[in-house]
Amino acid sequence: MTETPVFDVPFILGTMRLHERPEFADPETLGDWLQRRVDQGLNWFDHADIYADQQCEQRFGDALRRRPALRAQIHLVTKGGIVLPRRDRSAFGVKHYDTSADYLGASIDGSLARLGVERLDHYLLHRPDPLMDAEATGRALDAAIDAGKVGTVGVSNFLPEQWRRLQAAMHHRLGAHQLKLSLAHPDALFDGFYDAIVADGLAPMAWSPLGGGSVFEDVLGSALSQLAERLDSTTAGLALAWLRRLPGRPIPVIGTLNEKRIESLLANGNLELDRPTWFALLEEARSHRVP
């Protein structure tokens, strides 16, 4: 049985925008950047095979192939199961989901090859597939763990009955759930979704933890700015502290690759919010009083 992963970092660094930085086309430049992150204690990185149509995984792997010692210090999460239109071999050229055993086996092997590693710390099904054969999918994921290709398997954006159906077909436990969660998108805290994740022992990973920048806008943005000044923090640090206050302490997946922003978030990584402050920010986020 696999165990729930422990993300012993203040946040995970997402790689979705890696291809947008021309300098990172040079493996040595990217390798230097990665080494600085690891030296800061940031050694978890989140990928998906659809990011820049596999280019982000490839660039990351090219850098790691130049730095074998660095590769041993890094933990990798990647996601699969989405087929982009350009990779659909049918006459339709349609984006779709594929959680069939053959597809997932090839997806895992492809990510391993592009990233230049023998094992993925965590592999997530990127989206729930309405056509998923849970028994076949579960066997394929169990086999990947048994073969040592994957440390732990998880899901992203799944509803409770969707991940429970998959879990029932597996002998290894699902380890994590990556969901959209932030001050700008707190609904999962009130419809039972987040409670189900924690109750089922899945480690919550919050994607878009700053709401794509929307937490810094309008009334919520003003409230964060005023409170951040009082607490000697930053608005982004405060928004992440609000997330970390939740039971299960969801790990934010940060999209920025800007070193100064990363350093700023690290500087505020230990900020703890009391209950009144947490609920005051919730009121601003939802634009109504706590009932």
Stockholm file with secondary structure:
# STOCKHOLM 1.0

chainA/1-291         MTETPVFDVPFILGTMRLHERPEFADPETLGDWLQRRVDQGLNWFDHADIYADQQCEQRFGDALRRRPALRAQIHLVTKGGIVLPRRDRSAFGVKHYDTSADYLGASIDGSLARLGVERLDHYLLHRPDPLMDAEATGRALDAAIDAGKVGTVGVSNFLPEQWRRLQAAMHHRLGAHQLKLSLAHPDALFDGFYDAIVADGLAPMAWSPLGGGSVFEDVLGSALSQLAERLDSTTAGLALAWLRRLPGRPIPVIGTLNEKRIESLLANGNLELDRPTWFALLEEARSHRVP
#=GR chainA/1-291 SS CCCCCCCCSSCEEECTTGGGCGGGGSHHHHHHHHHHHHHTTCCEEECCTTGGGGHHHHHHHHHHHHCHHHHTTCEEEEEECEECGGGCCSSSCCCEECCCHHHHHHHHHHHHHHHTCSCEEEEEECSCCTTCCHHHHHHHHHHHHHTTSEEEEEEESCCHHHHHHHHHTCSSCCCEEEEECBTTBCGGGTSSHHHHHHHTTCEEEEESTTGGGGGGSHHHHHHHHHHHHHTTCCHHHHHHHHHHTSTTCCEEEECCCCHHHHHHHHHTTTCCCCHHHHHHHHHHHHTSCCC
#=GC SS_cons         CCCCCCCCSSCEEECTTGGGCGGGGSHHHHHHHHHHHHHTTCCEEECCTTGGGGHHHHHHHHHHHHCHHHHTTCEEEEEECEECGGGCCSSSCCCEECCCHHHHHHHHHHHHHHHTCSCEEEEEECSCCTTCCHHHHHHHHHHHHHTTSEEEEEEESCCHHHHHHHHHTCSSCCCEEEEECBTTBCGGGTSSHHHHHHHTTCEEEEESTTGGGGGGSHHHHHHHHHHHHHTTCCHHHHHHHHHHTSTTCCEEEECCCCHHHHHHHHHTTTCCCCHHHHHHHHHHHHTSCCC
//
